[in-house]
């Protein structure tokens, strides 16, 4: 334990050396993405569920403040670009359920979901499963799930040719001529300035008063636990954490799967009492912070630390900041997210299809992920993994035996080094 604490302190000391324009801008871009679209979904769900404005702000505080702290801790501890967030599909699930269950019952279901994730993480089962799943299949799922960011970036040009087109053009020119400045940052600055000059921001009903988050006690309902808790736990493990794991693997990291689940569920237990539906590892924001454009592999963790700081500040001052976030043109978020995701998509495609093994499985993972299918409140990432494993087990069965040998040799090598 003392060694771990010393390691954490060492990483914290080295942090200032790795906080630079690249890592901070990547953390900022990830934060803007995470603080825009998801906020609108949560606000919409809260309104439909009959929550008060104070309860809505408390929900936002719980998600952003605690997930920010989660990302800071994990990024520092493991020196990897691990970003925390609240699952967006989970927010959609909860939003629909609030019309049938009270907030107290929903919070009881949140607690049950986090306890389930904690048990699975502590058992080591999550880590074993992620090691067993072939990497090409995981990478195919990542491309399938995240390719929409790139396609939405292109279609955003038809919505706002000036904002979207200018951002993409500036990104390309910056990549070519301004090597020392992150191209995503220059694209973001130009897009925001253009939005200001063209009066694209619509700030209405700005509330400047600070609101204290509300503590809400749970009510345990079996129906709510089955309807919300179990699907939410599956979303955290099989959708959000799985995406982040795949992204980190694609960039050459060895993600601490069990620790991510355990720490996320512990923080989630605390956040639940303030109305937070989940705190987990964010696939999309981890992808933004772990991209090669951010800098050297060993320094990218600083981007997730910056992301966590921005998130925590946003959560703490949600009642003041939300009106300004809602006013930002959605096309800016769309095009910047797509630009930030290009490197991850290219690397994942290379990893998925550069090897002769599991090609059909990887392809099915890609197309199932792209389809966006949703059955039993379980979203596409899980079905992409399950469907592609079924395909590979039918027509690429011999690849699993060679994959198992490679995994065992890798584990043996790591044990020898340790």
C-alpha positions in Angstrom: 0.0 0.0 0.0 2.9 2.4 0.9 4.4 1.6 -2.6 1.2 2.4 -4.3 0.8 5.7 -2.4 4.4 6.6 -3.3 3.7 5.8 -7.0 0.6 8.0 -6.9 2.5 10.9 -5.3 5.3 10.5 -7.9 2.8 10.8 -10.8 1.2 13.8 -9.2 4.6 15.4 -8.9 5.4 14.7 -12.5 2.0 16.1 -13.6 3.1 19.7 -14.0 5.8 18.5 -16.6 3.1 16.8 -18.7 0.5 19.6 -18.5 1.1 21.4 -21.8 -1.0 23.0 -24.6 -1.6 19.5 -26.1 -2.8 17.7 -23.0 -4.8 20.6 -21.6 -6.5 21.3 -25.0 -7.4 17.6 -25.3 -8.8 17.6 -21.8 -10.8 20.8 -22.7 -12.2 19.3 -26.0 -13.2 16.1 -24.1 -14.9 18.2 -21.5 -16.8 20.3 -24.0 -18.0 17.1 -25.6 -19.0 15.6 -22.3 -20.6 18.8 -20.9 -22.9 19.5 -23.9 -24.9 16.7 -25.5 -25.2 14.6 -22.3 -26.4 17.7 -20.3 -29.3 18.2 -22.7 -30.3 14.5 -22.4 -30.2 14.7 -18.6 -32.2 18.0 -18.5 -34.8 16.6 -20.9 -35.1 13.4 -18.9 -35.4 15.3 -15.7 -38.2 17.4 -17.1 -40.1 14.4 -18.5 -39.6 12.6 -15.1 -41.1 15.5 -13.2 -37.9 16.4 -11.3 -37.5 19.9 -9.9 -34.8 22.3 -11.1 -32.9 21.8 -7.8 -33.1 18.0 -8.3 -31.9 18.3 -11.9 -28.9 20.5 -10.9 -28.1 18.0 -8.1 -28.1 15.2 -10.7 -25.7 17.1 -12.9 -23.5 17.9 -9.9 -23.3 14.2 -8.9 -22.4 13.0 -12.5 -19.8 15.6 -13.3 -18.2 16.4 -10.0 -17.7 12.7 -8.9 -16.8 11.4 -12.3 -14.2 14.2 -12.6 -12.6 13.0 -9.4 -12.7 9.4 -10.6 -10.9 10.3 -13.8 -8.3 12.4 -11.9 -7.6 9.5 -9.5 -7.3 6.7 -12.1 -5.3 8.8 -14.5 -2.8 9.7 -11.8 -2.6 6.3 -10.2 -2.2 4.2 -13.4 -0.6 7.0 -15.6 -3.1 6.3 -18.3 -5.5 8.6 -20.1 -8.6 7.3 -18.2 -11.5 9.7 -18.1 -14.6 9.3 -15.9 -18.2 10.2 -16.8 -21.8 9.2 -16.4 -23.0 6.7 -19.0 -25.2 8.6 -21.6 -27.2 5.4 -22.6 -27.7 5.0 -18.8 -29.1 8.5 -18.6 -31.5 7.8 -21.4 -32.6 4.6 -19.6 -33.1 6.4 -16.4 -35.0 9.3 -18.1 -37.6 6.9 -19.4 -37.9 5.1 -16.1 -38.5 8.2 -14.0 -42.0 8.3 -15.5 -42.7 5.0 -13.7 -40.6 5.2 -10.6 -39.9 7.9 -8.0 -36.5 9.5 -7.7 -36.0 7.7 -4.3 -36.7 4.3 -6.0 -34.4 5.2 -8.9 -31.6 6.0 -6.4 -32.2 2.6 -4.7 -31.7 1.0 -8.1 -28.5 3.1 -8.7 -27.1 1.7 -5.5 -27.9 -1.8 -6.5 -26.3 -1.4 -9.9 -23.0 -0.1 -8.3 -22.9 -2.9 -5.8 -23.3 -5.4 -8.6 -20.5 -3.8 -10.6 -18.3 -3.7 -7.4 -18.8 -7.4 -6.8 -18.0 -8.3 -10.4 -14.9 -6.1 -10.4 -13.6 -7.4 -7.1 -14.0 -11.0 -8.3 -11.7 -10.4 -11.2 -14.2 -11.7 -13.6 -14.3 -8.5 -15.7 -10.6 -8.5 -16.2 -10.6 -12.2 -17.2 -13.4 -11.7 -19.7 -11.7 -8.7 -21.3 -8.5 -10.6 -21.7 -10.3 -13.5 -23.4 -12.1 -11.4 -26.0 -9.9 -11.2 -29.2 -8.5 -7.7 -29.7 -9.6 -7.5 -33.4 -13.2 -7.9 -32.3 -12.8 -5.2 -29.6 -11.3 -2.9 -32.1 -14.0 -3.6 -34.7 -16.6 -2.7 -32.0 -14.8 0.5 -31.2 -14.9 1.6 -34.9 -18.5 0.6 -35.3 -19.7 2.4 -32.2 -17.6 5.6 -32.8 -17.7 5.9 -36.6 -20.8 8.0 -36.2 -18.7 10.8 -34.8 -16.8 11.0 -38.1 -19.9 10.7 -40.3 -21.8 13.3 -38.2 -18.9 15.6 -38.6 -19.3 15.4 -42.4 -23.1 15.8 -42.3 -22.8 18.8 -40.0 -21.5 20.7 -43.0 -25.0 20.5 -44.5 -26.4 22.0 -41.3 -23.9 24.8 -40.9 -21.5 25.1 -43.8 -19.7 28.1 -42.3 -19.1 26.7 -38.7 -18.5 23.1 -39.6 -16.6 23.7 -42.9 -14.4 26.3 -41.3 -13.5 24.1 -38.4 -12.6 21.2 -40.7 -10.5 23.4 -43.0 -8.7 25.0 -40.0 -8.0 21.5 -38.6 -6.4 20.4 -41.9 -4.4 23.6 -42.4 -3.2 23.5 -38.7 -2.2 19.9 -39.1 -0.1 20.8 -42.1 1.5 24.1 -41.1 1.2 24.5 -37.2 2.9 21.4 -35.9 3.3 22.7 -32.3 -0.4 23.6 -31.9 -3.0 20.9 -31.5 -5.2 21.2 -34.6 -8.4 20.4 -32.7 -7.7 23.4 -30.4 -7.3 25.8 -33.4 -10.5 24.4 -35.0 -12.4 24.9 -31.7 -11.2 28.4 -31.3 -12.1 29.4 -34.8 -15.5 27.7 -34.6 -16.4 29.5 -31.3 -15.3 32.9 -32.6 -17.3 32.4 -35.8 -20.3 31.4 -33.7 -20.0 34.6 -31.6 -19.6 36.8 -34.7 -22.6 35.2 -36.4 -24.8 35.4 -33.2 -25.2 31.6 -33.1 -25.1 31.5 -29.3 -28.6 31.8 -27.8 -28.3 32.6 -24.1 -31.7 32.8 -22.4 -32.8 32.7 -18.8 -29.3 32.8 -17.3 -29.3 32.0 -13.6 -26.3 33.2 -11.7 -27.1 31.8 -8.2 -25.1 28.9 -6.8 -27.3 26.0 -5.7 -26.3 23.4 -3.1 -26.7 19.8 -4.3 -29.6 17.9 -2.6 -29.0 14.7 -0.7 -31.8 12.2 -1.4 -32.4 8.9 0.5 -33.1 5.7 -1.4 -36.1 3.5 -1.4 -35.5 -0.1 -2.5 -38.0 -1.5 -4.9 -37.5 -4.9 -6.6 -39.2 -3.7 -9.7 -37.0 -0.6 -10.0 -33.8 -2.7 -9.4 -34.8 -5.1 -12.1 -35.9 -2.4 -14.5 -33.1 0.1 -13.8 -30.4 -1.4 -11.7 -29.5 -4.5 -13.6 -29.6 -2.9 -17.1 -27.6 0.0 -15.8 -24.9 -2.3 -14.4 -24.7 -4.1 -17.8 -24.4 -0.7 -19.6 -21.5 0.3 -17.3 -19.5 -2.9 -17.7 -20.3 -3.9 -21.3 -20.8 -0.6 -23.0 -18.9 2.3 -21.3 -16.0 0.5 -19.7 -15.6 -2.0 -22.6 -15.3 0.9 -25.1 -12.7 2.6 -22.9 -10.8 -0.6 -22.5 -10.7 -1.1 -26.3 -9.6 2.5 -26.9 -6.7 2.2 -24.4 -5.7 -1.2 -25.9 -5.7 0.4 -29.4 -3.2 3.0 -28.1 -0.9 0.4 -26.6 -2.0 0.7 -22.9 -2.8 -2.1 -20.5 -6.1 -0.9 -18.9 -6.7 -1.9 -15.3 -10.2 -3.3 -16.0 -11.0 -4.5 -12.5 -9.8 -1.3 -10.8 -11.8 0.8 -13.2 -14.9 -1.1 -12.3 -14.2 -1.1 -8.5 -13.3 2.6 -8.3 -16.1 3.6 -10.5 -18.7 1.7 -8.5 -17.4 3.1 -5.1 -17.5 6.6 -6.4 -20.9 5.8 -7.9 -22.3 4.7 -4.6 -21.6 8.2 -3.2 -22.9 10.0 -6.3 -26.1 8.0 -6.1 -27.2 9.8 -3.0 -27.1 13.1 -4.9 -29.1 11.6 -7.8 -26.2 10.5 -10.0 -27.2 7.5 -12.0 -23.7 6.2 -12.6 -20.0 7.0 -12.7 -17.9 4.9 -15.0 -15.1 5.2 -17.5 -15.9 7.3 -20.6 -15.2 5.6 -23.9 -15.4 8.7 -26.1 -13.5 11.1 -23.8 -10.9 8.5 -23.1 -10.5 8.2 -26.8 -10.0 12.0 -27.2 -7.5 12.1 -24.4 -5.5 9.0 -25.5 -5.1 10.0 -29.2 -1.5 10.2 -30.6 -2.0 13.8 -31.4 -2.1 14.6 -27.6 1.6 13.8 -27.3 3.9 11.1 -26.0 2.2 8.0 -24.7 3.6 8.4 -21.2 2.3 12.0 -20.9 -1.3 11.6 -22.2 -2.6 10.8 -18.7 -2.4 14.5 -18.0 -5.2 15.1 -20.6 -7.5 13.0 -18.5 -6.5 14.8 -15.4 -7.3 18.1 -17.1 -10.6 16.6 -18.3 -11.4 15.6 -14.7 -10.6 19.0 -13.3 -12.9 20.7 -15.9 -15.6 18.1 -15.2 -15.5 18.6 -11.4 -15.6 22.4 -11.8 -18.5 22.1 -14.2 -20.4 19.9 -11.7 -19.7 22.2 -8.8 -21.0 25.2 -10.6 -23.6 23.5 -12.8 -26.4 25.9 -11.8 -24.4 28.8 -13.2 -22.7 27.1 -16.2 -25.5 25.0 -17.7 -27.3 28.0 -19.4 -24.2 28.9 -21.3 -23.5 25.2 -22.3 -27.1 24.9 -23.6 -26.5 28.0 -25.7 -23.6 26.6 -27.6 -24.4 25.6 -31.2 -24.6 21.8 -31.3 -22.8 21.7 -34.7 -19.6 22.9 -33.0 -19.7 20.0 -30.5 -20.4 17.5 -33.4 -17.6 18.6 -35.7 -15.0 19.0 -32.9 -15.8 15.6 -31.5 -15.4 14.1 -35.0 -12.1 15.7 -35.6 -10.8 14.6 -32.2 -11.8 11.0 -32.9 -10.0 10.6 -36.3 -6.8 9.3 -34.9 -8.5 6.7 -32.7 -10.7 5.4 -35.6 -7.7 5.1 -37.9 -5.6 3.2 -35.3 -8.6 0.9 -34.4 -9.2 0.1 -38.0 -5.5 -0.9 -38.5 -5.6 -3.1 -35.4 -8.9 -4.7 -36.3 -8.0 -5.7 -39.9 -4.2 -5.8 -40.2 -4.1 -9.4 -38.9 -5.5 -12.4 -40.7 -7.2 -13.7 -37.5 -10.8 -12.9 -36.5 -11.4 -10.9 -39.7 -15.0 -12.0 -40.0 -15.6 -11.5 -36.3 -14.1 -8.0 -36.4 -16.3 -7.1 -39.4 -19.5 -8.2 -37.7 -18.4 -6.3 -34.6 -18.0 -3.2 -36.8 -21.4 -3.5 -38.6 -23.3 -4.4 -35.4 -21.7 -1.5 -33.6 -22.7 0.8 -36.6 -26.3 -0.4 -36.5 -26.9 1.1 -33.1 -29.2 -1.8 -32.2 -30.8 -1.8 -28.8 -32.5 -4.9 -27.2 -33.7 -5.2 -23.6 -32.3 -1.8 -22.8 -28.8 -3.1 -23.8 -27.0 -1.0 -26.4 -25.0 -1.9 -29.5 -21.5 -2.3 -27.9 -22.5 -5.4 -26.0 -24.4 -6.9 -28.9 -21.4 -6.2 -31.2 -19.1 -8.2 -28.9 -21.6 -11.1 -28.4 -22.6 -11.2 -32.1 -19.1 -11.2 -33.4 -18.0 -13.8 -30.9 -20.8 -16.1 -32.1 -19.7 -15.5 -35.7 -16.1 -16.2 -35.0 -16.9 -19.3 -32.9 -18.8 -20.7 -36.0 -16.4 -20.0 -38.8 -13.1 -18.9 -37.1 -13.0 -21.5 -34.3 -9.3 -22.3 -34.8 -8.3 -18.7 -34.2 -9.4 -19.0 -30.5 -6.9 -21.7 -29.7 -4.0 -19.6 -31.2 -5.4 -16.5 -29.4 -5.4 -18.4 -26.1 -1.7 -19.4 -26.6 -0.7 -15.8 -27.3 -2.5 -14.6 -24.2 -0.9 -17.2 -22.0 2.6 -16.4 -23.4 1.9 -12.7 -22.8 0.9 -13.4 -19.2 3.9 -15.6 -18.6 6.2 -12.8 -20.0 4.6 -10.2 -17.7 5.0 -12.5 -14.6 8.7 -13.0 -15.5 9.2 -9.2 -15.8 7.4 -8.6 -12.5 
